[in-house]
Amino acid sequence: MEKGIKKIEKDLLARHADDPIKLSKVHRYIRFLKIDLSCDTDIDKDGTTIKIENGTQNFLKQHPAIATKLSISKEIEKLEDALGIKIESEPAATAPSTVEDKGRTSLI
């Protein structure tokens, strides 16, 4: 994935080479992508929960990387908007929600 980030960085730097403000946003965007990738690696390695041992107490807690991913995902979206990056997503498959009955449709 690191190669993908390098390609994105190269493309964005070329696209915004003449605007110092956007260059700063490009660098922040790439930094956030690397942090996000690092969080993914940590979550894959440790799982979504971690075991905490405090003396005789043991309990499970959400992996701290999940909270980090959630907080930086908002920043990534803002930077994508500011840089004019459009993320193409596949249209969601929808199930038919109506049933035809004598030429009428009704929700069931």
C-alpha positions in Angstrom: 0.0 0.0 0.0 3.0 2.3 0.6 3.6 2.3 -3.2 0.0 3.4 -3.7 0.5 6.3 -1.3 3.7 7.3 -3.1 1.8 7.4 -6.4 -1.0 9.5 -4.8 1.6 11.9 -3.4 3.4 12.2 -6.7 0.1 12.9 -8.5 -1.1 15.5 -6.0 2.2 17.3 -5.8 2.3 17.6 -9.6 -1.3 18.8 -9.7 -0.9 21.5 -7.0 2.8 22.4 -7.5 2.1 26.1 -7.9 -0.1 26.6 -4.8 1.9 26.6 -1.5 -1.3 26.3 0.6 -2.5 23.3 -1.3 1.0 21.8 -1.1 0.7 22.0 2.7 -2.6 20.2 2.5 -1.2 17.5 0.3 1.6 16.9 2.8 -1.0 16.7 5.6 -3.2 14.4 3.5 -0.3 12.0 2.8 0.7 12.0 6.5 -2.9 11.1 7.5 -3.0 8.3 4.9 0.3 6.9 6.4 -1.1 7.1 9.9 -4.3 5.4 8.8 -2.2 2.6 7.2 -0.2 2.2 10.4 -3.4 1.9 12.4 -4.7 -0.8 10.0 -1.4 -2.7 10.5 -1.7 -2.5 14.3 -5.4 -3.5 14.3 -4.6 -6.5 12.0 -1.7 -7.5 14.3 -3.5 -7.1 17.7 -7.2 -7.4 16.8 -10.0 -4.9 17.5 -9.8 -5.4 21.2 -6.9 -5.5 23.6 -6.6 -7.2 27.0 -5.9 -4.9 29.9 -4.4 -6.3 33.1 -4.5 -4.1 36.1 -3.4 -6.0 39.2 -6.0 -8.7 39.6 -8.4 -7.1 37.2 -8.6 -8.2 33.6 -10.8 -6.7 30.9 -11.0 -6.1 27.2 -10.9 -2.6 25.7 -11.3 -1.3 22.2 -7.9 -1.0 20.4 -6.8 2.7 20.6 -6.0 2.7 16.9 -9.7 2.5 16.1 -10.3 5.8 17.8 -7.4 7.3 15.9 -8.7 6.0 12.6 -12.1 7.5 13.3 -10.7 10.9 14.2 -8.4 11.1 11.2 -11.0 9.8 8.8 -12.9 13.1 9.2 -9.7 15.1 8.5 -9.0 13.0 5.5 -12.4 13.7 4.1 -12.0 17.4 4.6 -8.6 17.4 2.9 -10.0 15.4 0.0 -12.7 18.0 -0.5 -10.1 20.8 -0.3 -7.8 19.1 -2.8 -10.6 18.2 -5.2 -10.2 14.5 -4.7 -13.3 12.5 -5.7 -13.4 8.9 -4.3 -15.3 6.7 -6.7 -17.5 4.2 -4.9 -19.5 1.3 -6.3 -23.3 1.9 -6.3 -25.0 -0.1 -3.5 -27.1 -3.0 -4.6 -30.7 -2.4 -3.7 -33.3 -5.1 -3.2 -36.8 -4.5 -4.7 -38.9 -2.9 -2.1 -42.3 -3.1 -3.8 -44.6 -5.8 -4.8 -46.9 -5.4 -7.8 -50.6 -6.3 -7.1 -53.0 -5.8 -10.0 -51.1 -2.8 -11.4 -50.5 -1.2 -8.1 -47.4 -1.2 -6.1 -47.3 -1.4 -2.3 -44.6 -1.5 0.3 -44.4 -4.7 2.2 
